[in-house]
Every structure is written in C-alpha cells, then in structure tokens.
Amino acid sequence: MSLPRTSGQPRIRPVGAWQDIRGFAYGVRQPGLFGEIVIDVASGDALRKLTTGIVEASGLAAPKPDAPPGIECARAMAAWAGLLQARSRIPVVDAPWVRALPAKAGQATIYEIVAPYYRPEPTLLALRWVFEACNRMLDKPGAWPQQLHHDRLDAALKPMRPGGVNAYSVPLAAHRLGLPLRLTPTGLMVLGTGVHSRWMKSLETDRTSVMGVNLAKRKSYTASALRAAGLPGARHESARDADHAVDIAGRLGYPIVVKPDNLDQGLGVAAGLRNPAEVREAFDAARKLAPIVLVEAHAAGWTHRFTVSHGQVIRVVKRQPGGVTGDGQRTVAQLVDAQADTDLGRARIRLSGTAGVTLDAEALHLLGQAGFSPQSVPDAGRFICMRRRDNFNAGGTNIDLALDSVHPDNLKLAVDAAMTLRLDLAGIDLIVEDAGVSWLNGGGLVCEVNALPQLYAADDDRIYDRILQDVMGSGAARIPVQVDIHPRAPDDSQVQAALRELESRNANALSCRQGLFVDGRKVTSNFHNGFEAAQAVLVRPDVHGAVCLLSMEDVLRFGLPVDRCDRIERVAPGDGVRVDEAKLERLERMVAPHITMHEAACRT
C-alpha cells in the first residue's frame, strides 16, 4: 500500500510501500500500517519546534523533555493521524509504535512506524495529510496553524467512517475495558475469543431476538405488541392518501402526528399538526419516504429515551427538539447563528452536514405559531421550538436525567416494553410531561421502540462500557491462547505432534494451515496460511483453549492473531534450516509486547 507522493523532495516523506498488519504486533492493540518515513531535519531544536506545533494544533499531550526529539516527532505525527480520524468518528483508539533505524553518516534518519487503523484507507489519507502539513510548517514556520484545512480532510474521511455513532463508540469502549476486538469487512464486531466470544453490529448482539427487531421496525407492529401486553402503545391508523389522513385526523382530534410506519431517527415524522393543510403536507412528505404512513393522536409531553440493557434501564434522557433559548438580549436569528457556532453546532455540521436548526420554512412556520419572528427577542430562559422532530440531526438535544429522579413505574414500563419485544438492548421512547411522575397517574405513551438505538452519549461515553459489560457478562472474555512460531509452515508430522500435546497444554483446539482441529477432530478444510486459521479458531464458541501454529512468514506478514498471548514459543529450526537473523530480530520486536505469561518460552 503506497502513500501518494508530494511534489519535489519534501523533508518528511514515506519510504516505499506500507505493510498492512491485519493482526497485532509491536504492542499495538489494533491492526496497523507498518512503514518507514524519512525526517530530514538535522537540528534537535527544529524537531522539538515541529513537535510543539503538532501538539498545539492537535491537542496531543506534550512529549517528555528528555525524550529523543526525532522519536517524539515521528510519534506525534502518527498519533495526530489517529486523532484526525477519531475527530471524524473513525475509531482509531491505540497509540502508534515508533523506532529509529541506525543512522548512516550524512543521511537523514529513517523511522519505522506502526500507525493503528480501523480501516487502512482513512489512515493512509490522514498520514498523507499530516506529512504535507508538517512539510508546510517546515517551509513556512509560524504560518502553519492558520493554513490547516481540517474541513477538506473531514470531507474526504466522512465516506470512510462506520455508519452510526455506535460503530464508533463500541470499539472505544472495548479498548477501555481491555476486551479483544476483531472487526470484519461487513462491520461485524467480534468481542472476546473462543467460548467467550460475542458478536455485535451497532448495538445488536448475537442474542438479540430477530422477531423483536422485526416488530420494532414497524411502529404499527410495535404498538400492537405493546397493547397486547397491556402497555401504552400508540393508537393510530394507516392512511391511504392525503384525504384519508385528514379524515383520520378529524376522528382522532387535533393536534395530530403523521409518521412513516417503518423509519427511525425521526425521518418523515411531523408532530403537533393543527389543521388539515398541515396534515396533507406532512402526509405527502412522509409518503415520499415510505409506502405506509400512520396518523395518530398527539400525546402531550416530552419524549424521554430510556436505554434498556439486559433487563435494566441504564440511561434516561429528555429529548428537547431543535430550537433556541432566549437570553433577553439577542434576536432569534442571532441565537440561531450563535448556536451553529458552538462546539456542538460544529459537530452537527461535521457529522450530519447540517447545523440542525436554520431559519427554513419549518422554523419560520413554528415561530409564527408561537407569535415570534426571526427579529423577536425572547425573554431569558424562554425556549422557542423550531423543529417538529427531536432527534440529533434535526437539532434535538439530549438532557441526561439521573436515574433516581425518574419514577420507578416509568423505569419498569421501559423494561417491560423491551421484554415484550424480547430485546436485550433497546431504546424505549416514552412521552410524559415529567419523568418523575408515574405514567399510571400522569398518563404516558410509548411512541417507539428502537432495537438499534444510537445513543449520542457525547458527555457519557462510559455508558458503552456498561453495555459491553452486560453483553460479555461477569466472567472471562478470553480463552488461553498459545502460539507456536515455526521457521517454516509446519508439516503434517509437526501438526500431529502438536495435537498429541493439546491436553497437557490445557487446550481443546489447534489451528494450522492444514485446518482446525477441535476435540480431536478435524473440522475444516485447509487455509491459505496459519494466520487465517488462527483467526478462524478464535471465533468458534466450542473452543475453550487454543494452540495456534504459525510460520515466521505468517507473523512477519500479518502479526499475531490476538493482542495478548499466554505463551509464544519459537520452534527451533531443524537441521539444515537457516533462519535470517534480521527477520528473527524483527520477529522478536513484533511479538514480545504481546506475551502475558511464560515469557521465557519465546526463546525456546
């Protein structure tokens, strides 16, 4: 994999191609790109100045004063590439690895780097951007911070990020908890190893009810299932056309809600409709998005999202729709502009392409209904609603509520709703005026059950830690993994010898190029290499301990199959087999940080 070259001979430049290490190596707990860069800067002061510029522009921690300046500069560049991806919600979570090669007289120093990645392509793009930015700083000291164009990089990275907030936040939580994580090309996340492994995609797990997910996809099905269980599901009717929608609204009584039956994230939802014209307009808009459109009576109150994980409510937020809060001094238009210029406003633009609240037709209509205009100055503390939806992309804001401030009846209702649809993880949307008052007394409506809730927990990412702990349970997340590294691909006699030793090594499975062996039986066909075989054995739920046979070339090319190994044994070469000493030295650097016990075995 090659980085595009800049014109001329830049002082910071890659050397050759970058190797895709799909496993784990050099102590990095993510897959990584291994490559070499030249830093053609002889002065230690100039290197420190460049590093300081990177720190100021990126927010990285300052290097230690006594650290080698070249190493710290290379590490800062690679770390900045990771931060730039994280800023665009690409989950690069670990620190890079850096090593300086022995310098040759009269030549610039070359540094080896392992840059962790979620996918190789965005990491290559971010590295190129960083190298070009650093070269600009070296060419024009002092002007560099003003010349950065993060928006261009953000735009290029945006199509490469995983879909949804959960796909970004779950890998971060796994890293914080020390859980082994493997990402598949389809976006499936494998947490843990062997018998302890679990599969997730977004917040859907391998134990999420398929029937429950299908029920939750259709609001009419959800409401019917809830009502059948005696819970407050919405009462609505599907409308054939706009005229029928107006007829239904007349029977139910205004205000009215119009929404598609099978879309989430608030798409096509229009609430608080007060007359036939608004109902017709909302129906036409919703019908463009979905074939079935529902008309239901408006429920008074605020939407509260209850996040339920494995039978317990772990988070409650009050959803406030897009709008502005007056300060008694600025106009509505000024408040809208100011809101877009906040960190949250800029994040909305970066993540969804819109500021959420603008003075568009919907906002002007709602302002008029409330007796305001863009030039009005609302009283301090007065909230002016400018959106009919309350989700994030429409400018909605989540206000976290303490669980002990929520009435126990409401918590129980949320748990019961998730249980009714047989969902281990769910977002339950309950409309009540005050979450501290029981829905049994003050009234309430479960307007939606989301089987794959996007949490948008910007101020509480640890909520994902709790979810992963619930998914993985209180036991171990890892099986014992031992790796035998052979000078060459092990032959059949070596495989048989390893099989005879499995019981004494507390393992029931062996992986090798010749296939997988579980409980004494061969259960797969051959693999292209030992690394692919090792990856396969680690996702099997019938494996409680594994011995993985790999060749030196397997490890040098792909890394180790897991980030922590209980034992790594380098098998001695047989008679007449010569091993390249340079490769042996590199192998030792790659695997040594990943040994958790029996470290001496690496020298066998």
Beta strands, then each sheet from edge to edge (+ up, - down):
strand 1: 12-21
strand 2: 32-39
strand 3: 97-100
strand 4: 109-116
strand 5: 181-183
strand 6: 189-191
strand 7: 198-201
strand 8: 204-205
strand 9: 236-239
strand 10: 256-260
strand 11: 270-273
strand 12: 293-297
strand 13: 302-309
strand 14: 312-320
strand 15: 323-325
strand 16: 383-385
strand 17: 397-401
strand 18: 425-432
strand 19: 445-450
strand 20: 481-486
strand 21: 509-512
strand 22: 515-518
strand 23: 521-522
strand 24: 546-551
strand 25: 567-570
sheet 1: 1+ 2- 4+ 3-
sheet 2: 5+ 6- 7+ 8-
sheet 3: 9+ 12- 10+ 11-
sheet 4: 17+ 14- 13+ 18- 19+
sheet 5: 15+ 16-
sheet 6: 23+ 22- 21+ 24+ 20+ 25+
end
